[in-house]
Amino acid sequence: MAAPSTERERRRFGQRLLTDPARLFQHNAWDNVEWSEEQESSARSKVEENSSQLLPQDKQEEYEVNAKRYWDDFYKIHENGFFKDRHWLFTEFPELAPNRTSSQNGDSLHEFSTKEESNSDGLGRCENGHCSLETRTEGQFNLLQSTAEGCTEHWAAQEHRELTQGAGDYPGSAASYRVLEVGCGAGNTVFPILQTNNDPGLFVYCCDFSTTAVDLVQNNAEYDSSRCFAFVHDLCNDQSPFPMPEESLDIVILIFVLSAILPEKMQSVVSRLSRLLKPGGMILLRDYGRYDLAQLRFKKGQCLSENFYVRGDGTRVYFFTQDELNHLFSTAGLEKIQNVVDRRLQVNRGKQMTMYRVWIQCKYRKPGTPRA
């Protein structure tokens, strides 16, 4: 990729660059912060130290077997307490609202409020005033807790309709632009898309491993079954059905989701998702990068395998390199459109603290001519 194009990609992450160290505490965050060799070496040493003691195999198997329960427990505790609009979505991923103008996109707020930040030992919880995204009130969203049985019955009924009505009749079959978010949580991405993208041909699918999370989405006052279909899905289970056929999606979204999957299952997951894309369709990813602050903060005894850890609440997280992600998507037959590292410096001005975050953003396209 040519240098000018690369520079444009980097600038899209934000324009606030720290050129004068004396101004460090004048803002809450700085974009595209370069690391010194010393800082990189220090981070590497911390990771070597916190990964020197792996959890016993029987404990690792327990976390895998009970993964769904840990995520259900997470959402039962947090419900919509961490729900923030992801305003940055349409600047970083304009594909989610193709008809939105650049003036509507505005500046990249570059602020992230996601499930991974709510269970990472206090990281990214807006405690230092950095996160200024609008928080929806309970009254606005009227989130109600429904039963797991209700969700199961809904999905079973839908599956029955598909079998009796034929493969050509499925939720969103009449839509001209179909988007799937994997790992939807309480709807941090789904609802901003539905609110922002007014294309009458749009249909949004969203799924999560957690029944509790899907219940929260389905019972949200802004959930519109004529434009959206939420369902429980186990990505790692090849026998777990999708409600849409292969080669039917324009966009698949993975935001801090792939990192929660067992590393040896990641390739199968990415390959499965790639088969859902139309020719010309894209996977959009945002996830943890190697040596992110969250990785450096883990203690000995929390490491499951190389760069893969378990949090205190039982949920797990992996920290990627660009090459690892490129290999996963390329092996699935997708072409690289974007694969960039976002190194950010977050600042707690009150405590005079600095926090270095590392995220990776990717866009990979399925070869072929886009279909209508």
C-alpha positions in Angstrom: 0.0 0.0 0.0 1.3 3.4 -0.9 2.6 5.7 1.8 0.1 8.5 1.4 -2.8 6.0 1.7 -1.2 4.6 4.9 -1.0 8.1 6.3 -4.6 8.7 5.6 -5.6 5.5 7.4 -3.5 6.5 10.4 -5.0 10.0 10.5 -8.5 8.6 10.6 -7.8 7.3 14.0 -7.7 10.9 15.3 -5.9 14.1 14.9 -4.6 14.8 18.4 -0.9 14.2 18.3 1.5 14.7 21.2 4.3 16.8 19.7 5.3 18.6 22.9 5.8 16.4 26.0 5.1 19.4 28.2 1.5 19.3 27.0 1.0 15.7 28.1 -1.8 16.4 30.7 -3.6 19.1 28.6 -5.9 16.4 27.1 -7.4 13.1 28.1 -6.0 11.1 25.2 -3.4 11.3 22.4 -3.5 9.5 19.1 -0.9 7.3 17.3 1.7 7.4 20.1 5.0 5.9 19.0 6.8 3.6 21.4 10.5 3.8 22.2 12.6 0.6 22.1 12.9 0.8 25.9 9.1 0.9 26.3 8.7 -2.0 24.0 11.3 -4.0 25.8 9.8 -3.2 29.2 6.3 -4.4 27.9 7.9 -7.6 26.5 9.5 -8.3 29.9 6.2 -7.8 31.8 4.5 -10.3 29.4 7.2 -12.9 29.9 6.9 -12.5 33.6 3.1 -12.7 33.8 3.0 -15.7 31.4 5.8 -17.7 33.1 3.2 -19.6 35.2 0.4 -21.2 33.2 -2.9 -22.4 34.8 -3.1 -26.2 35.2 -4.8 -27.9 32.2 -7.8 -29.0 34.3 -8.5 -25.4 35.2 -8.1 -24.3 31.6 -10.7 -26.9 30.5 -13.1 -25.6 33.2 -13.0 -22.1 31.7 -13.7 -23.5 28.3 -16.5 -25.7 29.4 -18.1 -23.0 31.4 -17.5 -20.0 29.1 -21.1 -19.4 28.4 -22.0 -19.3 32.1 -19.2 -16.7 32.8 -20.5 -14.4 30.0 -24.1 -14.9 31.2 -23.0 -13.9 34.8 -21.2 -10.9 33.4 -24.3 -9.5 31.7 -26.5 -10.3 34.7 -24.2 -8.2 36.8 -23.7 -5.3 34.4 -26.9 -5.4 32.4 -27.0 -1.9 30.6 -24.8 -0.2 33.2 -22.0 0.0 30.6 -24.1 0.8 27.6 -22.6 3.7 25.6 -23.2 4.7 22.0 -20.2 4.0 19.8 -20.2 7.3 17.9 -16.8 6.5 16.5 -18.2 3.6 14.5 -19.2 5.6 11.4 -15.9 7.4 11.2 -13.8 4.3 11.4 -16.3 2.0 9.6 -18.3 4.2 7.1 -19.4 0.9 5.5 -22.0 0.6 8.3 -23.8 3.7 7.0 -22.8 4.2 3.3 -25.1 7.1 2.8 -23.8 9.1 5.7 -21.9 12.2 4.7 -18.4 13.0 6.1 -19.9 16.1 7.8 -22.3 13.8 9.6 -19.4 11.6 10.7 -17.6 14.4 12.3 -14.3 13.9 14.0 -13.4 10.4 15.2 -14.2 10.5 18.9 -12.1 7.5 19.3 -13.6 6.5 22.6 -14.5 2.9 23.2 -17.1 1.6 25.6 -17.4 -2.2 25.2 -17.8 -5.3 27.3 -14.1 -5.8 27.2 -13.5 -2.5 28.9 -16.1 -3.2 31.6 -14.4 -6.3 32.9 -10.7 -5.4 32.5 -9.8 -4.5 36.1 -11.1 -0.9 35.7 -9.6 -0.2 32.3 -11.7 2.2 30.1 -14.6 2.7 32.5 -14.6 6.4 31.9 -13.4 6.9 35.5 -11.0 9.7 34.4 -13.5 11.6 32.4 -12.0 10.4 29.1 -15.2 8.6 28.0 -17.7 11.3 27.0 -20.0 9.2 24.9 -23.7 9.7 25.7 -25.1 7.2 28.2 -28.6 6.1 27.6 -30.9 6.1 30.6 -32.8 3.0 31.7 -36.0 4.9 30.9 -35.0 5.4 27.3 -34.1 1.8 26.7 -36.5 0.2 29.1 -34.3 -2.9 29.4 -36.2 -5.8 30.9 -34.8 -9.2 31.9 -36.6 -12.0 30.1 -36.1 -15.7 30.6 -33.7 -18.0 28.7 -36.7 -20.2 27.8 -38.4 -17.4 26.0 -35.3 -16.7 23.8 -34.9 -20.4 23.1 -38.6 -20.8 22.0 -38.2 -17.7 19.8 -35.2 -19.2 18.0 -36.8 -22.7 17.7 -39.9 -21.1 16.1 -37.7 -19.2 13.7 -35.7 -22.4 12.8 -39.0 -24.2 12.2 -40.2 -21.4 9.8 -37.0 -21.7 7.8 -37.4 -25.4 7.4 -41.1 -25.2 6.4 -40.8 -22.1 4.2 -37.6 -22.9 2.3 -34.1 -21.5 2.2 -35.1 -18.4 0.3 -37.4 -17.2 3.1 -35.4 -16.1 6.2 -35.2 -13.1 8.4 -34.0 -10.2 6.2 -34.3 -12.1 3.0 -35.9 -9.1 1.3 -33.2 -6.7 2.4 -30.6 -5.3 0.0 -27.9 -4.6 2.6 -27.3 -7.1 5.4 -25.1 -6.6 8.4 -24.2 -9.2 11.1 -22.6 -8.2 14.4 -21.0 -11.1 16.2 -20.8 -10.7 19.9 -23.4 -8.0 20.1 -23.5 -7.8 23.9 -26.3 -5.4 25.1 -26.5 -3.7 21.7 -23.6 -1.2 21.8 -23.2 -1.4 18.0 -26.5 -2.7 16.8 -28.6 0.2 18.0 -26.4 3.0 16.8 -26.5 1.4 13.3 -30.2 1.2 13.4 -30.5 4.8 14.6 -28.0 6.1 12.0 -28.5 4.1 8.9 -31.9 4.8 7.5 -31.5 2.8 4.3 -34.9 1.0 3.9 -33.1 -2.0 2.5 -30.9 -2.4 5.6 -31.3 -5.5 7.8 -29.1 -6.1 10.9 -28.5 -9.4 12.5 -26.8 -9.7 15.8 -25.8 -12.7 17.9 -24.0 -13.4 21.2 -22.8 -16.5 23.0 -24.7 -15.2 26.1 -28.5 -15.8 26.3 -28.6 -13.0 28.8 -27.0 -10.5 26.4 -29.5 -11.5 23.6 -32.4 -11.1 26.0 -31.2 -7.5 26.7 -31.1 -6.7 23.0 -34.5 -8.2 22.3 -36.2 -6.4 25.2 -34.7 -3.1 24.3 -37.4 -0.5 23.5 -35.5 0.3 20.2 -35.4 -3.3 19.0 -37.3 -3.4 15.7 -37.9 -7.0 14.5 -38.7 -5.6 11.0 -35.1 -4.3 10.7 -33.2 -6.5 13.1 -32.9 -10.2 14.3 -31.1 -11.1 17.5 -30.2 -14.7 18.2 -28.0 -16.8 20.5 -25.1 -18.4 18.7 -22.0 -20.4 19.6 -19.4 -19.4 17.0 -17.2 -22.3 17.9 -19.9 -24.9 17.3 -19.9 -25.8 13.6 -23.4 -27.3 14.1 -24.9 -24.1 15.5 -27.0 -22.7 12.6 -27.0 -19.2 11.3 -30.4 -17.7 10.3 -29.1 -16.5 7.0 -27.6 -18.6 4.1 -24.0 -18.4 2.9 -23.0 -15.5 0.6 -25.8 -13.3 1.9 -24.1 -10.7 4.0 -22.5 -7.4 3.0 -20.8 -6.8 6.4 -19.7 -8.9 9.4 -18.6 -6.9 12.5 -16.2 -8.3 15.1 -15.5 -5.7 17.8 -13.5 -7.1 20.7 -15.0 -10.6 20.1 -12.4 -12.7 18.4 -10.0 -12.2 21.3 -12.5 -14.1 23.6 -12.2 -17.3 21.6 -9.8 -20.2 22.2 -6.9 -19.5 19.9 -6.9 -22.9 18.3 -10.6 -22.3 17.2 -10.1 -18.8 15.7 -9.3 -20.0 12.2 -12.4 -22.1 12.0 -14.5 -19.2 13.2 -13.1 -16.7 10.7 -13.5 -19.2 7.8 -17.1 -19.9 8.8 -17.9 -16.2 8.9 -16.2 -15.5 5.6 -18.5 -18.0 3.9 -21.5 -15.9 4.9 -20.1 -12.9 2.9 -21.3 -12.0 -0.5 -18.5 -11.5 -3.1 -17.3 -8.0 -2.3 -18.5 -8.3 1.3 -16.3 -7.3 4.2 -15.3 -8.3 7.8 -14.7 -5.3 10.0 -12.6 -6.0 13.1 -11.5 -4.0 16.2 -9.6 -5.9 18.9 -6.7 -6.0 21.4 -3.2 -5.5 20.2 0.0 -7.1 21.7 1.3 -5.3 24.8 -1.9 -3.4 25.5 -2.2 -2.1 29.1 -4.7 -4.8 29.8 -2.2 -7.5 29.0 0.6 -5.9 31.0 -1.7 -5.7 34.1 -2.3 -9.5 34.3 -0.6 -11.2 37.3 1.1 -14.6 37.3 -1.3 -17.5 37.3 -3.8 -15.8 35.0 -2.1 -17.0 31.7 -3.8 -19.8 29.9 -1.4 -20.0 26.9 0.9 -17.6 25.0 -0.8 -14.2 25.0 -4.1 -15.7 26.2 -5.4 -14.9 29.7 -8.4 -15.4 32.0 -9.8 -12.4 33.9 -11.0 -12.4 37.4 -14.6 -13.0 36.3 -13.8 -16.0 34.2 -13.9 -14.4 30.8 -10.9 -14.8 28.6 -8.9 -12.5 26.3 -6.2 -12.8 23.6 -3.8 -10.1 22.4 -3.1 -10.1 18.7 -0.3 -8.9 16.3 -1.1 -7.6 12.8 0.5 -10.7 11.2 -1.6 -13.1 13.2 -4.8 -11.4 12.1 -3.6 -11.2 8.5 -2.9 -14.9 8.5 -6.4 -15.7 9.9 -8.2 -13.7 7.3 -5.9 -14.5 4.4 -6.3 -18.3 5.1 -10.0 -17.8 5.0 -9.6 -16.4 1.5 -10.1 -12.7 2.2 -8.2 -9.8 0.8 -6.6 -7.1 3.1 -8.1 -3.6 2.8 -6.9 -2.3 6.1 -4.7 -3.7 9.0 -3.4 -1.0 11.2 -2.3 -0.6 14.8 -3.8 2.1 17.0 -1.5 3.1 19.8 -3.1 5.6 22.1 -2.0 7.3 25.3 -4.9 7.9 27.7 -4.3 10.3 30.5 -5.8 10.6 34.0 -5.2 14.3 34.6 -6.5 14.2 38.1 -4.1 11.4 39.2 -1.4 12.5 36.7 -1.3 8.9 35.3 -0.6 7.7 31.8 -2.1 4.5 30.2 -0.9 3.1 26.9 -3.5 1.3 24.9 -2.9 -0.8 21.8 -5.8 -1.8 19.5 -5.8 -3.3 16.0 -8.3 -2.4 13.3 -8.8 -4.5 10.2 -11.0 -4.6 7.1 -10.9 -7.7 4.9 -12.9 -8.2 1.7 -14.2 -11.3 0.0 -12.9 -11.4 -3.6 -15.4 -11.0 -6.4 -17.8 -8.4 -7.8 -20.2 -7.0 -5.2 -23.8 -8.2 -5.7 -26.9 -6.2 -5.4 
